[in-house]
């Protein structure tokens, strides 16, 4: 069946509008071999420093296309064999799995990556590798909550915590990831019951960032929050004397230490399927797990490095060691839709 010209025209305008939202690359693929094109869904304070250090060490110039992960993956798919993408990087394991599942990444053979990135933190076919991880911790008001009363994520649904729980919206990727992995760990029915109990215990309607949950806690809107470890560590380095004083009443707890461990999420990247600068792309992945890069990720990014010989930032290390759940990357992606529906049914908006 032939499509009306009007529909074709509208489709063309939509496609142009889509690409207009993404920063174009300046150099073409023919400029030189000292080029690396990164399609990045990351927006972390450490990225600029990592890119600068990589260029200083290798002489390779980095060009960055930055947008939402879904838009970047769609762009790579549309560009096909002619894509300028050398590397896709993101802060969400779900995006890494999708990129590999869509066949937008290629396997990489690297002794260094195999040695430094634990098997559970990389794709079984070596199409993506984690650079770091972060934990979804329980943050609590020590003046209102006894440490002995904390145990698991599941226990936060207990009615005794009514009006005490603070968390981000169900639209937040990291919340969806945690719920998706809980479905894998304890089953959909138990996760549904847990989400319903959580919603009944909210101290306010979920909104804002992880840092906003702590600010709400300090304002008296609740006494327990689910937060990402890196965001809380950054908050703890504040130079605001009033906030610094208030944070002395805030504690950090790693849940589920007697069973599966605390939920973690991965940040990482992989080489694009049609990377025009393949050798440079592999160099970048290897650089990201080098001692220098991992030190920056820990000290500036406040995330847990994947290298065993690089210690976390002192603020993060001060919370102590913990048992981590397996990343469950495939389950995370498989259950994402179910997690969204489940939270909606529970009234977790």
C-alpha positions as CSV (number, residue, x, y, z in Angstrom):
1,X,0.0,0.0,0.0
2,X,1.3,3.4,-1.0
3,X,1.7,6.0,1.8
4,X,0.2,9.5,1.2
5,X,2.9,12.2,0.6
6,X,1.6,14.1,3.6
7,X,2.4,11.1,5.9
8,X,5.9,10.7,4.4
9,X,6.5,14.5,4.8
10,X,5.4,14.4,8.4
11,X,7.7,11.3,9.0
12,X,10.6,13.2,7.5
13,X,10.0,16.2,9.7
14,X,9.7,14.0,12.8
15,X,13.0,12.4,11.9
16,X,14.7,15.7,11.4
17,X,13.3,17.0,14.8
18,X,14.7,13.9,16.5
19,X,18.2,14.4,15.2
20,X,18.0,18.2,16.0
21,X,17.8,17.3,19.7
22,X,21.2,15.7,19.5
23,X,24.5,17.5,19.2
24,X,26.1,16.8,15.8
25,X,29.6,15.5,15.4
26,X,32.1,18.0,14.1
27,X,34.9,15.9,12.5
28,X,34.0,13.4,9.8
29,X,35.2,9.8,10.0
30,X,37.8,10.6,7.3
31,X,39.6,13.3,9.5
32,X,42.2,11.0,11.1
33,X,42.8,8.0,13.1
34,X,43.2,10.1,16.2
35,X,39.5,10.5,16.7
36,X,37.0,8.8,19.1
37,X,33.3,9.4,18.8
38,X,31.4,8.7,22.0
39,X,27.6,8.5,22.1
40,X,27.0,9.2,25.8
41,X,24.0,8.9,28.0
42,X,26.1,9.8,31.0
43,X,26.0,13.2,32.7
44,X,28.4,12.9,35.6
45,X,30.9,15.5,36.9
46,X,33.8,13.2,36.3
47,X,33.3,12.7,32.5
48,X,35.1,15.8,31.3
49,X,38.2,14.9,33.5
50,X,38.2,11.3,32.1
51,X,38.0,12.5,28.5
52,X,40.8,15.0,29.0
53,X,43.0,12.5,30.7
54,X,42.4,10.0,27.9
55,X,43.4,12.6,25.3
56,X,46.5,13.5,27.2
57,X,47.6,9.9,27.4
58,X,46.8,8.9,23.8
59,X,46.6,12.0,21.7
60,X,43.1,10.9,20.6
61,X,40.5,13.6,20.3
62,X,37.1,12.8,21.8
63,X,33.9,14.0,20.2
64,X,30.8,13.5,22.3
65,X,27.2,13.1,21.2
66,X,25.1,13.4,24.4
67,X,21.4,12.6,24.8
68,X,18.9,10.2,26.4
69,X,19.9,6.5,26.1
70,X,16.8,5.6,24.1
71,X,17.5,8.4,21.6
72,X,21.1,7.4,21.2
73,X,20.3,3.8,20.6
74,X,17.7,4.8,18.1
75,X,20.2,7.0,16.3
76,X,22.8,4.2,16.1
77,X,20.1,1.9,14.8
78,X,19.0,4.4,12.1
79,X,22.6,5.2,11.1
80,X,23.4,1.6,10.5
81,X,26.7,0.8,8.7
82,X,27.3,4.5,8.3
83,X,27.2,5.4,12.0
84,X,29.9,7.6,13.5
85,X,29.5,6.0,16.9
86,X,32.6,4.3,18.2
87,X,31.5,3.9,21.9
88,X,28.2,3.9,23.7
89,X,28.4,4.7,27.4
90,X,25.6,5.0,30.0
91,X,24.9,4.9,33.7
92,X,22.2,2.2,33.6
93,X,22.8,-1.5,33.1
94,X,19.4,-1.8,31.4
95,X,20.7,0.4,28.6
96,X,23.8,-1.7,28.2
97,X,21.7,-4.9,27.9
98,X,19.3,-3.2,25.4
99,X,22.2,-2.0,23.3
100,X,23.7,-5.5,23.1
101,X,20.2,-7.1,22.6
102,X,19.6,-4.8,19.6
103,X,22.9,-5.9,18.2
104,X,24.3,-2.3,18.4
105,X,27.5,-3.4,20.2
106,X,30.3,-5.8,19.1
107,X,32.3,-8.3,21.1
108,X,35.7,-7.1,22.3
109,X,38.7,-9.3,22.9
110,X,40.9,-7.6,25.5
111,X,43.2,-9.3,28.1
112,X,43.1,-6.1,30.2
113,X,39.3,-5.9,30.3
114,X,39.0,-9.6,31.1
115,X,41.5,-9.2,33.9
116,X,40.1,-6.1,35.6
117,X,36.3,-6.3,35.1
118,X,34.6,-9.1,37.1
119,X,32.6,-11.6,35.0
120,X,29.3,-10.6,36.6
121,X,30.0,-6.9,35.6
122,X,30.4,-7.5,31.9
123,X,28.4,-9.0,29.1
124,X,28.9,-12.8,28.7
125,X,29.9,-12.1,25.0
126,X,32.1,-9.2,26.0
127,X,29.9,-6.6,24.2
128,X,29.8,-4.3,27.2
129,X,31.9,-3.7,30.3
130,X,31.1,-2.0,33.6
131,X,33.3,0.9,34.7
132,X,31.8,1.3,38.2
133,X,28.8,0.5,40.4
134,X,26.7,2.2,42.9
135,X,24.4,0.8,45.7
136,X,20.8,1.7,46.6
137,X,21.2,2.3,50.3
138,X,18.8,3.0,53.1
139,X,19.4,6.5,54.5
140,X,17.9,7.1,57.9
141,X,17.5,9.8,60.5
142,X,19.5,8.5,63.5
143,X,17.5,10.7,65.9
144,X,14.3,8.9,65.0
145,X,15.3,5.4,63.7
146,X,17.3,2.8,65.6
147,X,19.8,1.0,63.5
148,X,18.6,-2.3,65.0
149,X,15.2,-1.8,63.4
150,X,16.6,-1.8,59.8
151,X,17.1,-5.0,57.9
152,X,15.8,-5.4,54.3
153,X,14.1,-3.5,51.5
154,X,11.1,-5.7,52.1
155,X,10.8,-4.7,55.7
156,X,10.2,-1.1,54.7
157,X,6.7,-2.1,53.7
158,X,5.8,-2.8,57.3
159,X,3.0,-0.6,58.6
160,X,5.2,0.6,61.4
161,X,6.9,2.9,58.9
162,X,3.7,4.6,57.8
163,X,4.4,8.2,56.7
164,X,8.2,7.6,57.1
165,X,9.4,6.4,53.7
166,X,10.9,8.8,51.1
167,X,11.9,7.7,47.6
168,X,12.0,8.9,44.0
169,X,9.2,8.6,41.5
170,X,8.4,5.4,39.7
171,X,9.6,7.1,36.5
172,X,13.2,7.1,37.7
173,X,15.3,4.6,35.9
174,X,17.2,3.5,39.0
175,X,13.9,2.8,40.9
176,X,12.6,0.8,38.0
177,X,15.9,-1.2,38.0
178,X,15.6,-2.0,41.7
179,X,12.0,-3.1,41.4
180,X,12.8,-5.2,38.3
181,X,15.6,-7.0,40.1
182,X,13.4,-7.6,43.1
183,X,10.9,-9.3,40.8
184,X,13.7,-11.7,39.8
185,X,14.8,-12.2,43.4
186,X,11.5,-12.7,45.3
187,X,8.9,-13.0,42.6
188,X,6.2,-10.7,41.1
189,X,3.5,-11.4,43.8
190,X,5.8,-10.6,46.7
191,X,7.2,-7.5,44.9
192,X,3.7,-6.3,44.2
193,X,2.8,-6.6,47.9
194,X,6.0,-4.8,48.9
195,X,5.4,-2.0,46.5
196,X,1.8,-1.6,47.8
197,X,3.1,-1.4,51.4
198,X,5.8,1.1,50.4
199,X,3.2,3.3,48.8
200,X,1.1,3.2,51.9
201,X,4.2,4.3,54.0
202,X,5.3,7.2,51.9
203,X,5.9,10.4,53.8
204,X,5.1,12.4,50.7
205,X,4.4,11.8,47.1
206,X,7.6,10.5,45.4
207,X,9.4,13.3,43.6
208,X,12.9,14.8,43.0
209,X,16.4,13.4,43.0
210,X,18.1,11.2,45.6
211,X,19.5,14.3,47.3
212,X,16.0,15.8,47.5
213,X,14.9,12.8,49.6
214,X,17.5,13.7,52.2
215,X,16.5,17.3,52.1
216,X,12.9,16.3,52.6
217,X,14.0,14.1,55.5
218,X,15.8,17.0,57.2
219,X,12.6,19.0,56.7
220,X,10.6,16.4,58.7
221,X,8.8,14.7,55.9
222,X,10.0,11.2,56.7
223,X,12.8,9.4,58.5
224,X,13.9,6.7,55.9
225,X,14.9,7.2,52.3
226,X,16.1,4.9,49.4
227,X,19.0,6.7,47.8
228,X,21.9,6.0,45.4
229,X,25.2,5.8,47.3
230,X,27.1,8.1,44.9
231,X,24.5,10.9,45.2
232,X,24.5,10.7,49.0
233,X,28.3,10.7,49.2
234,X,28.4,13.9,47.1
235,X,25.8,15.5,49.4
236,X,28.0,14.6,52.4
237,X,30.9,16.7,50.9
238,X,28.8,19.9,51.0
239,X,30.6,23.1,52.1
240,X,27.3,24.5,53.4
241,X,27.9,24.7,57.2
242,X,24.2,24.5,58.1
243,X,23.6,21.4,55.8
244,X,26.8,19.8,57.0
245,X,25.6,20.1,60.6
246,X,22.2,18.7,59.8
247,X,23.8,15.7,58.0
248,X,25.5,14.6,61.2
249,X,22.1,13.1,62.1
250,X,21.9,11.0,58.9
251,X,23.1,7.4,58.8
252,X,23.7,4.9,55.9
253,X,22.5,1.3,56.0
254,X,23.1,-1.5,53.5
255,X,20.0,-3.7,53.5
256,X,19.6,-7.5,52.8
257,X,23.0,-8.4,54.2
258,X,21.7,-11.7,55.5
259,X,20.3,-12.9,52.1
260,X,20.9,-11.6,48.5
261,X,22.7,-8.3,49.4
262,X,22.2,-4.7,48.5
263,X,20.9,-3.7,45.1
264,X,23.6,-2.3,42.8
265,X,23.5,-0.8,39.4
266,X,26.3,-0.5,36.8
267,X,27.7,2.3,34.7
268,X,29.7,1.2,31.6
269,X,30.0,1.1,27.9
270,X,30.7,-0.9,24.8
271,X,32.1,-0.6,21.3
272,X,29.5,0.2,18.6
273,X,28.8,-2.5,16.1
274,X,30.1,-0.4,13.1
275,X,32.7,1.7,15.0
276,X,34.9,3.6,12.4
277,X,37.7,3.8,14.9
278,X,37.7,0.4,16.4
279,X,41.3,0.4,17.9
280,X,40.7,3.7,19.6
281,X,37.4,2.5,21.0
282,X,39.1,-0.6,22.6
283,X,41.8,1.7,24.0
284,X,39.1,3.8,25.6
285,X,37.4,0.9,27.3
286,X,40.8,-0.3,28.6
287,X,41.6,3.2,29.8
288,X,38.3,3.4,31.7
289,X,39.5,0.4,33.9
290,X,43.1,1.7,34.3
291,X,44.2,2.7,37.8
292,X,44.2,6.5,36.9
293,X,40.6,6.4,35.5
294,X,39.3,4.2,38.3
295,X,40.8,6.6,40.8
296,X,38.9,9.5,39.2
297,X,35.7,7.5,39.1
298,X,36.1,6.8,42.8
299,X,37.3,10.2,44.1
300,X,35.3,12.5,41.8
301,X,32.4,10.3,40.9
302,X,31.9,8.7,44.3
303,X,31.1,5.4,42.7
304,X,32.6,2.0,43.5
305,X,35.4,1.1,41.0
306,X,35.4,-2.3,39.3
307,X,39.2,-2.7,39.9
308,X,39.8,-4.6,43.1
309,X,43.1,-2.7,43.7
310,X,41.4,0.8,43.7
311,X,39.7,1.8,46.9
312,X,36.5,3.7,47.1
313,X,36.4,7.4,48.0
314,X,37.1,7.8,51.8
315,X,33.5,9.1,52.3
316,X,32.1,6.0,50.7
317,X,34.6,3.7,52.3
318,X,33.7,5.1,55.7
319,X,30.3,3.4,55.5
320,X,32.0,0.0,55.6
321,X,32.0,-3.0,53.4
322,X,28.9,-4.8,52.3
323,X,27.5,-7.8,50.5
324,X,26.2,-6.8,47.0
325,X,23.5,-8.6,45.1
326,X,24.5,-9.8,41.6
327,X,23.7,-7.1,39.0
328,X,21.0,-9.3,37.4
329,X,21.3,-7.3,34.2
330,X,19.3,-9.6,32.0
331,X,16.5,-9.9,34.6
332,X,16.6,-6.1,35.0
333,X,15.9,-5.5,31.3
334,X,13.4,-8.4,31.0
335,X,11.3,-7.2,34.0
336,X,11.5,-3.5,33.4
337,X,8.0,-3.2,31.9
338,X,6.5,-5.4,34.6
339,X,8.2,-3.2,37.3
340,X,6.6,-0.1,35.9
341,X,3.1,-1.7,35.7
342,X,3.5,-3.2,39.2
343,X,4.4,0.2,40.8
344,X,1.5,1.9,39.0
345,X,-0.9,-0.7,40.4
346,X,0.5,-0.1,43.9
347,X,-0.1,3.7,43.7
348,X,3.7,4.4,43.4
349,X,3.6,7.2,40.9
